[in-house]
Amino acid sequence: MTSDERHHLLAEQQFLREQLVQLPASALLTRKSTEARLRAVETRIQEAPEASESQPASARLTFSGAPVVGSRGVSADFGMRAVSSFSEAVTAVAASLSAPLAASGPIPNRGQSPLLITSTALGSFGFELEEHITDPDASSARSIMATALEHTHALLASTFGTDEELADVASETDRRAVEKVRAFLKVLADHEAVCTLQVADRTVRYVDIGQVKQSLQRLADDNLHEDHITLTGHFTGLLPQARTFEFKTDAEAQTLRGKIASTVDDVSEINRRLGDTVLIDVLTTQVGGGRPRYLLVRSPRWT
């Protein structure tokens, strides 16, 4: 099964599930038919192997609300702004996975793996988006765009969760990339629209404009606090594959647990020097009154 075929099946699965929720109790025949089709679709998804990581990354983005006329169409002005804003957000997240973003200026490598609109979405009005791979033979490894789409989805989904859940994702998201995601949400809010984003088999759905505004507020600067600090102490533990660390400070003998940014490439050196005194640069992220999260953003400086 190709990536596109699997994506369409997942989209149909989501649509059928939504239809079942909306059907009145009296629509027994329609419900029976819909349930049968849903079972058939789910069987095909389960029996077919997942697309390999070399397949183009893809997503399904659909809209409803004031600018949308059923499944017939959407305001051209809103449609262009929303898709463009979403694409910019994902591009910013992708770029930040390779290096920290500058506070302003062009997003690096934005033309490397652009998102294409490949078709309109099934069952409602929206779009199927797919990564454009210019050199499919360059590598079979998982693409940065695939990771960026999943991370963008995770950031939106985390705004529905606790302060700690949001901090977990936000701590690994460049501040400029967060602002691009907020810009996308603001386009929705300004046009009184909501959206559903599906990436692989994970879906985040806004059912009303209040939820969109809530996500905007939770990603705002006055709710999402960041600070760069330098600590002296020693590493007491490390999980290289998970890229997590444990660190004990000299000043307060406090044990901190955090994650290691993808831009830090000498993780094995940390493992070899557990217990040695070191200076580390850490980004702290705190949402509301929740506990701070720690991200090692640069290579340690051994003393």
BELVEN-V44055 format. One record per residue. N is the residue number from 1. RES is the residue in three letters. SS is DSSP state (H for helix, E for strand, - for the rest). PSI is psi as a letter, one per 40 degrees, with the letter a starting at -180 (* if undefined). OMEGA is omega as a letter, one per 20 degrees, with the letter a starting at -180 (999 if undefined). Layout:
N:RES:SS:PSI:OMEGA / N:RES:SS:PSI:OMEGA
//
This chain:
1:MET:-:h:r / 2:THR:-:i:r / 3:SER:H:d:a / 4:ASP:H:d:r / 5:GLU:H:d:r / 6:ARG:H:d:a / 7:HIS:H:d:r / 8:HIS:H:d:r / 9:LEU:H:d:r / 10:LEU:H:d:r / 11:ALA:H:d:r / 12:GLU:H:d:r / 13:GLN:H:d:r / 14:GLN:H:d:a / 15:PHE:H:d:a / 16:LEU:H:d:r / 17:ARG:H:d:r / 18:GLU:H:d:r / 19:GLN:H:d:a / 20:LEU:H:d:r / 21:VAL:H:d:a / 22:GLN:H:e:a / 23:LEU:-:h:r / 24:PRO:-:i:a / 25:ALA:-:d:a / 26:SER:-:e:a / 27:ALA:-:g:a / 28:LEU:H:d:a / 29:LEU:H:d:r / 30:THR:H:d:r / 31:ARG:H:d:a / 32:LYS:H:d:r / 33:SER:H:d:a / 34:THR:H:d:r / 35:GLU:H:d:r / 36:ALA:H:d:r / 37:ARG:H:d:r / 38:LEU:H:d:r / 39:ARG:H:d:r / 40:ALA:H:d:r / 41:VAL:H:d:a / 42:GLU:H:d:r / 43:THR:H:d:r / 44:ARG:H:d:r / 45:ILE:H:d:a / 46:GLN:H:d:a / 47:GLU:H:d:a / 48:ALA:-:h:r / 49:PRO:-:i:r / 50:GLU:-:i:r / 51:ALA:-:i:a / 52:SER:-:i:a / 53:GLU:-:e:r / 54:SER:-:e:r / 55:GLN:-:i:r / 56:PRO:-:i:r / 57:ALA:-:i:a / 58:SER:E:i:r / 59:ALA:E:i:r / 60:ARG:E:h:a / 61:LEU:E:h:a / 62:THR:E:i:a / 63:PHE:E:i:r / 64:SER:E:i:a / 65:GLY:E:a:a / 66:ALA:-:d:a / 67:PRO:-:e:a / 68:VAL:E:h:r / 69:VAL:E:g:a / 70:GLY:-:b:r / 71:SER:-:e:a / 72:ARG:-:d:a / 73:GLY:E:a:a / 74:VAL:E:i:r / 75:SER:-:h:a / 76:ALA:H:d:a / 77:ASP:H:d:a / 78:PHE:H:d:a / 79:GLY:H:d:a / 80:MET:H:d:a / 81:ARG:H:d:a / 82:ALA:H:d:a / 83:VAL:H:d:r / 84:SER:H:d:a / 85:SER:H:d:r / 86:PHE:H:d:r / 87:SER:H:d:r / 88:GLU:H:d:r / 89:ALA:H:d:a / 90:VAL:H:d:r / 91:THR:H:d:r / 92:ALA:H:d:r / 93:VAL:H:d:r / 94:ALA:H:d:a / 95:ALA:H:d:a / 96:SER:H:e:r / 97:LEU:-:e:a / 98:SER:-:d:a / 99:ALA:-:i:r / 100:PRO:-:i:a / 101:LEU:-:i:r / 102:ALA:-:i:a / 103:ALA:-:d:r / 104:SER:-:i:a / 105:GLY:-:i:a / 106:PRO:-:i:r / 107:ILE:-:h:a / 108:PRO:-:i:r / 109:ASN:-:f:a / 110:ARG:-:d:r / 111:GLY:-:e:a / 112:GLN:-:d:r / 113:SER:-:g:a / 114:PRO:-:i:r / 115:LEU:E:h:r / 116:LEU:E:i:r / 117:ILE:E:h:a / 118:THR:E:d:r / 119:SER:E:i:r / 120:THR:E:i:a / 121:ALA:-:i:a / 122:LEU:-:h:r / 123:GLY:-:e:r / 124:SER:-:a:a / 125:PHE:E:h:r / 126:GLY:E:a:a / 127:PHE:E:i:r / 128:GLU:E:h:a / 129:LEU:E:i:a / 130:GLU:E:i:r / 131:GLU:E:h:r / 132:HIS:-:h:r / 133:ILE:-:h:a / 134:THR:-:d:r / 135:ASP:-:g:a / 136:PRO:-:e:a / 137:ASP:-:e:a / 138:ALA:-:d:a / 139:SER:-:i:r / 140:SER:-:e:a / 141:ALA:-:i:r / 142:ARG:-:h:a / 143:SER:-:i:r / 144:ILE:H:d:a / 145:MET:H:d:r / 146:ALA:H:d:r / 147:THR:H:d:a / 148:ALA:H:d:r / 149:LEU:H:d:r / 150:GLU:H:d:a / 151:HIS:H:d:r / 152:THR:H:d:r / 153:HIS:H:d:a / 154:ALA:H:d:r / 155:LEU:H:d:r / 156:LEU:H:d:a / 157:ALA:H:d:a / 158:SER:H:e:r / 159:THR:-:e:r / 160:PHE:-:e:a / 161:GLY:-:a:a / 162:THR:-:i:r / 163:ASP:H:d:a / 164:GLU:H:d:r / 165:GLU:H:d:r / 166:LEU:H:d:r / 167:ALA:H:d:r / 168:ASP:H:d:a / 169:VAL:H:d:a / 170:ALA:H:d:a / 171:SER:-:d:r / 172:GLU:-:e:a / 173:THR:-:h:r / 174:ASP:-:h:a / 175:ARG:H:d:r / 176:ARG:H:d:r / 177:ALA:H:d:r / 178:VAL:H:d:r / 179:GLU:H:d:r / 180:LYS:H:d:r / 181:VAL:H:d:r / 182:ARG:H:d:r / 183:ALA:H:d:r / 184:PHE:H:d:r / 185:LEU:H:d:a / 186:LYS:H:d:r / 187:VAL:H:d:r / 188:LEU:H:d:a / 189:ALA:H:d:a / 190:ASP:H:d:a / 191:HIS:-:e:a / 192:GLU:-:f:a / 193:ALA:E:i:r / 194:VAL:E:i:a / 195:CYS:E:i:r / 196:THR:E:h:r / 197:LEU:E:h:r / 198:GLN:E:h:r / 199:VAL:E:h:a / 200:ALA:-:b:a / 201:ASP:-:e:r / 202:ARG:E:h:a / 203:THR:E:h:r / 204:VAL:E:h:a / 205:ARG:E:h:r / 206:TYR:-:h:a / 207:VAL:-:e:r / 208:ASP:-:i:a / 209:ILE:H:d:r / 210:GLY:H:d:r / 211:GLN:H:d:r / 212:VAL:H:d:a / 213:LYS:H:d:r / 214:GLN:H:d:r / 215:SER:H:d:r / 216:LEU:H:d:a / 217:GLN:H:d:a / 218:ARG:H:d:r / 219:LEU:-:e:a / 220:ALA:-:i:a / 221:ASP:-:d:a / 222:ASP:-:e:r / 223:ASN:-:d:a / 224:LEU:E:h:a / 225:HIS:E:h:r / 226:GLU:E:i:r / 227:ASP:E:h:r / 228:HIS:E:h:a / 229:ILE:E:i:r / 230:THR:E:h:a / 231:LEU:E:i:r / 232:THR:E:h:a / 233:GLY:E:a:r / 234:HIS:E:i:r / 235:PHE:E:h:r / 236:THR:E:e:r / 237:GLY:E:i:a / 238:LEU:E:h:r / 239:LEU:E:g:a / 240:PRO:-:d:a / 241:GLN:-:d:r / 242:ALA:-:e:a / 243:ARG:-:f:r / 244:THR:E:i:a / 245:PHE:E:i:r / 246:GLU:E:h:a / 247:PHE:E:h:r / 248:LYS:E:h:a / 249:THR:E:i:r / 250:ASP:-:d:a / 251:ALA:-:d:a / 252:GLU:-:e:a / 253:ALA:-:f:a / 254:GLN:-:h:r / 255:THR:E:h:a / 256:LEU:E:i:r / 257:ARG:E:h:a / 258:GLY:E:a:a / 259:LYS:E:i:a / 260:ILE:E:h:a / 261:ALA:-:i:a / 262:SER:-:e:a / 263:THR:-:e:r / 264:VAL:-:h:a / 265:ASP:-:e:a / 266:ASP:-:f:a / 267:VAL:H:d:a / 268:SER:H:d:r / 269:GLU:H:d:r / 270:ILE:H:d:a / 271:ASN:H:d:a / 272:ARG:H:e:a / 273:ARG:-:f:r / 274:LEU:-:h:r / 275:GLY:-:e:r / 276:ASP:-:i:r / 277:THR:-:h:a / 278:VAL:E:i:r / 279:LEU:E:h:r / 280:ILE:E:i:r / 281:ASP:E:h:a / 282:VAL:E:h:r / 283:LEU:E:h:r / 284:THR:E:h:r / 285:THR:E:h:r / 286:GLN:E:h:r / 287:VAL:E:h:a / 288:GLY:-:b:r / 289:GLY:-:e:a / 290:GLY:-:i:r / 291:ARG:-:i:a / 292:PRO:-:i:r / 293:ARG:E:i:a / 294:TYR:E:h:r / 295:LEU:E:h:r / 296:LEU:E:h:a / 297:VAL:-:e:r / 298:ARG:-:i:r / 299:SER:-:i:a / 300:PRO:-:i:r / 301:ARG:E:h:a / 302:TRP:E:h:a / 303:THR:-:*:999
//
